């Protein structure tokens, strides 16, 4: 199957200062990330806060231009940000924001905001716009009588439904969901996740689902990529990742996911905090917190390689057929 989205060796660096007159310090938020997304597939991206997940999502949409590497959508290179070709591509790829209230204009009704993409991209005649907005509202579980209400008159879950309806208005082929349920109650999270899954199946939409909540990712993702300090450290199908994680960092994340009816046994507790991205450790960035770290881990950066069919990992301590554990 041809990939809908491909990213090759993406790099994004920001400059930070310590104080008003401090010396600029480069911070690599995304450091050589490559991934693919097939039509109708959901790729989950997980990791701790500050691992570069949201920056990567914006780069996949062309909102943040890569300073290295390239993104391809439907086999064509991503046009430069702000160009006419890039704006035309927005109809095919949409972003679902983490904070629905911040993503909505408080001065406009929900119906007006859901219908905005139809006008911007001139997708349907104006006389059909109201019917299309009503169809979108019904698809996400909003009532027709709510069309004239403003964002502050909705609950958090209803606002997120409106944001999703607006993202679906242009019939996109790709949705990038950046922590779409992290600000919602647990019961509402389940409703929104189930709705996203149903909409994906009915419209054959590919999704990149960014989250730090592994329970949610396990329920919705087909494949999972685990990020740590700007790099992917393990990638495999969702079932494989959660049943048999191989990278020590992935093992720690998966061990923290509670299982209903069972005690949380065998949990891996990581020591310390993630390193400062402006002062990355030498070798493997995870080695200061890794219980398996060796001298090789402290001096040599592991490459992301295939360790078994359908799984890649970046760790010296994960063996494959061609190379045993580097100990």
C-alpha positions in Angstrom: 0.0 0.0 0.0 1.3 3.5 -0.9 2.0 5.7 2.0 -0.2 8.8 2.4 2.5 10.6 4.5 6.2 10.2 4.7 8.8 12.0 6.8 12.5 11.6 6.3 15.2 12.7 8.8 13.2 15.7 10.1 15.2 18.2 12.2 13.9 21.3 14.1 16.1 23.5 16.2 15.0 26.5 18.4 17.2 29.1 20.0 16.7 29.8 23.7 18.2 32.4 26.0 18.8 32.4 29.7 17.8 35.9 30.7 17.6 39.0 28.6 21.2 39.2 27.7 22.0 35.5 27.8 23.8 33.7 25.0 21.5 32.0 22.5 21.5 28.2 23.0 20.3 25.8 20.3 17.7 23.2 21.3 16.9 20.3 19.0 13.2 19.7 19.5 13.1 17.1 16.7 16.3 15.3 15.9 16.3 13.1 12.7 12.8 11.6 12.9 11.5 9.4 10.0 8.1 7.9 9.8 5.2 6.8 7.5 1.4 6.9 7.7 -0.7 4.8 5.4 -4.2 5.7 4.3 -6.8 5.0 7.0 -4.2 4.2 9.5 -3.7 5.7 13.0 -0.1 6.3 14.1 0.2 7.0 17.8 3.1 9.2 19.0 3.8 8.9 22.8 6.4 10.2 25.1 7.0 12.5 28.1 6.3 16.2 28.0 9.1 17.9 26.1 10.0 15.0 23.9 9.1 16.9 20.7 5.7 15.3 19.9 3.8 18.5 19.2 6.6 20.0 17.2 6.7 16.9 15.1 3.0 17.1 14.5 3.2 20.6 13.3 6.2 19.7 11.0 4.1 16.9 9.4 1.5 19.5 8.5 4.1 22.0 7.2 3.2 24.6 9.9 6.7 24.4 11.3 9.2 24.1 8.4 11.9 21.5 8.9 15.5 22.7 9.1 16.6 19.3 7.9 14.8 16.5 6.1 11.6 16.6 4.2 7.9 15.7 4.4 6.0 14.1 1.5 2.2 14.0 1.2 0.6 11.7 -1.4 4.1 11.3 -2.9 4.7 15.0 -3.4 7.1 17.2 -1.3 5.4 19.5 1.2 5.2 23.0 -0.3 6.8 25.9 1.6 4.8 27.4 4.4 2.4 30.2 3.4 2.5 29.5 -0.4 -0.6 29.1 -2.5 0.2 25.4 -2.9 0.6 24.9 0.9 -2.8 26.7 1.5 -4.5 24.5 -1.1 -3.2 21.4 0.7 -4.8 22.5 4.0 -8.1 21.0 2.9 -6.5 17.6 2.8 -4.8 17.7 6.2 -6.2 19.2 9.4 -5.1 19.8 13.0 -7.2 19.0 16.1 -5.9 21.2 18.9 -5.4 20.2 22.6 -7.4 23.2 24.0 -10.7 23.5 22.2 -11.6 26.8 23.8 -8.4 28.4 22.6 -8.9 26.9 19.2 -12.4 28.5 18.8 -13.2 32.2 18.2 -15.4 33.2 21.1 -17.1 35.9 19.0 -18.5 33.5 16.4 -21.2 30.9 16.7 -20.3 27.3 16.4 -22.1 26.9 13.1 -20.1 29.8 11.6 -16.8 28.3 12.7 -17.6 24.8 11.5 -18.5 26.3 8.1 -15.4 28.4 7.8 -13.3 25.8 5.9 -16.1 25.5 3.3 -15.7 29.2 2.5 -12.0 29.4 2.8 -11.5 26.5 0.3 -14.6 27.3 -1.7 -15.7 23.6 -1.4 -19.5 23.8 -1.9 -22.0 26.5 -3.0 -23.2 28.9 -0.3 -26.8 27.7 -0.5 -25.6 24.2 0.6 -23.4 25.4 3.4 -26.1 25.2 6.2 -27.0 21.7 5.3 -23.3 20.6 5.3 -22.8 22.3 8.7 -25.9 20.5 10.1 -24.5 17.2 8.7 -21.1 17.7 10.4 -22.7 18.6 13.7 -24.8 15.5 13.6 -21.7 13.4 12.8 -20.0 14.5 16.0 -23.1 14.4 18.2 -24.1 18.0 18.4 -27.8 19.0 18.1 -29.2 21.4 15.5 -30.5 23.8 18.1 -26.8 24.3 19.3 -25.8 25.8 16.0 -26.3 29.4 17.1 -24.5 29.1 20.4 -21.1 30.5 21.2 -18.1 28.4 22.5 -18.5 29.6 26.1 -22.0 28.0 26.2 -20.6 24.5 25.6 -18.9 22.0 27.8 -15.3 21.0 27.1 -16.3 17.8 25.4 -18.9 19.6 23.2 -16.3 22.2 22.2 -13.9 19.5 21.2 -16.6 17.9 19.1 -17.1 21.2 17.4 -13.3 21.5 16.7 -13.4 18.0 15.2 -16.4 18.8 13.1 -14.6 21.9 11.7 -11.6 19.7 11.0 -13.8 17.3 9.0 -15.5 20.0 7.0 -13.1 19.9 4.1 -13.1 16.1 4.0 -9.4 15.7 4.9 -7.3 12.6 4.2 -5.2 13.2 7.3 -5.9 14.4 10.9 -3.1 15.3 13.3 -4.6 15.2 16.8 -2.4 16.9 19.3 -3.4 15.8 22.8 -7.1 16.0 21.8 -8.6 14.6 25.0 -6.0 15.5 27.7 -8.1 18.4 29.0 -11.3 16.3 29.2 -12.8 14.2 32.0 -12.2 10.5 31.7 -15.8 9.6 30.7 -15.7 12.4 28.0 -12.3 11.2 26.8 -13.8 7.8 26.0 -16.7 9.4 24.1 -14.4 11.5 22.0 -12.0 8.7 21.3 -14.8 6.4 20.2 -16.2 9.1 18.0 -12.8 9.7 16.4 -12.5 6.0 15.7 -16.0 5.8 14.2 -15.4 8.9 12.0 -12.1 7.5 10.9 -13.7 4.2 9.8 -16.6 5.9 8.0 -14.5 8.5 6.2 -11.3 6.4 5.7 -9.1 9.1 7.4 -5.5 8.6 8.4 -4.6 10.0 11.9 -1.5 10.9 13.7 -2.6 10.8 17.4 -0.2 12.6 19.8 -0.6 11.9 23.5 1.1 11.1 26.7 -1.8 9.0 27.8 -0.9 5.4 26.8 -4.4 4.0 27.7 -6.0 6.2 25.0 -3.2 5.5 22.5 -3.6 1.7 23.0 -7.3 2.0 22.2 -7.1 4.0 19.1 -3.6 3.5 17.4 -2.7 0.8 14.9 1.0 1.6 15.3 2.9 3.4 18.0 6.1 5.5 17.8 7.8 6.2 21.2 9.7 9.5 21.3 12.4 10.5 23.8 14.2 13.9 23.6 13.4 14.5 20.0 14.0 11.0 18.6 12.0 7.9 18.0 13.4 5.1 20.2 10.9 2.3 19.3 8.2 1.8 16.8 5.9 -1.2 16.2 2.2 -2.2 16.0 0.1 -1.2 19.0 -0.4 -4.8 20.2 3.3 -5.5 19.9 4.4 -2.4 21.8 2.0 -3.0 24.7 2.4 -6.7 25.0 6.2 -6.9 24.6 8.1 -3.6 24.7 11.8 -3.9 24.0 13.4 -0.5 24.6 13.9 0.3 28.4 12.1 3.6 28.1 9.1 1.9 26.4 9.1 -0.7 29.1 8.9 2.0 31.8 6.0 3.7 30.0 4.0 0.6 29.4 4.6 -0.7 33.0 2.8 2.5 34.3 -0.5 1.7 32.4 -3.0 0.4 34.9 -4.9 -2.8 34.0 -8.5 -3.0 35.3 -8.9 -5.6 38.0 -5.2 -6.1 38.5 -2.6 -4.6 40.9 0.2 -2.5 39.3 3.0 -5.1 39.6 6.4 -5.0 38.1 6.3 -1.3 37.4 9.6 0.3 36.2 10.3 3.5 38.1 12.6 5.8 36.1 15.1 7.7 38.2 15.6 11.4 37.7 14.2 13.8 35.1 14.6 14.0 31.3 17.8 15.7 30.4 17.9 19.4 29.4 17.4 19.4 25.6 19.9 22.3 25.4 22.6 20.1 27.0 22.0 16.6 25.6 24.0 13.8 27.2 26.6 12.2 25.0 25.8 8.8 23.5 22.2 7.6 24.1 20.1 10.4 25.6 18.3 7.9 27.8 21.5 6.5 29.5 21.4 8.7 32.6 18.0 7.1 33.5 18.5 3.7 32.1 19.1 0.7 34.4 20.9 -1.2 31.6 23.3 1.5 30.5 26.9 0.5 29.7 30.0 2.5 28.7 28.9 2.1 25.1 25.6 3.7 25.8 27.4 6.7 27.3 29.6 7.3 24.3 27.8 6.1 21.2 24.4 7.1 20.0 22.3 4.1 19.0 20.7 4.1 15.5 17.1 3.3 15.0 17.2 -0.1 13.3 15.0 -3.1 12.6 15.3 -5.6 15.5 12.5 -7.9 14.3 9.9 -8.0 11.7 7.6 -4.9 12.1 9.6 -3.4 15.0 12.4 -0.9 15.1 14.4 0.3 18.2 17.3 2.5 19.0 19.1 0.8 21.8 22.4 -1.0 22.1 20.9 -3.5 24.6 18.2 -4.7 22.2 19.5 -7.5 20.1 18.5 -8.4 16.5 19.4 -11.4 14.3 22.4 -9.6 12.7 23.8 -8.1 15.9 23.7 -9.5 19.5 23.4 -7.3 22.5 26.4 -4.9 22.7 27.6 -5.7 26.2 
